[in-house]
């Protein structure tokens, strides 16, 4: 993200994702419900959409899409 110039938008991302994935990259369901994880990611995307576009509704449907497809 830093190489794309978007690192400033994700300052709080690492602490929020700490412990969500195991060392092998598998989601840790016993540490966090996937639904809660997707909700947190949607909130982060809304923050970025608001900062970049002034429109947090730009990411509406993200949570529903992810939950239906994954």
Secondary structure, 3 states (H helix, E strand, C coil): CCCCCCHHHHCCHHHHHCCCECCCCCECCCCCCHHHHHHHHHHHHHHHHHHHHCCHHHHCCHHHHHHHHC
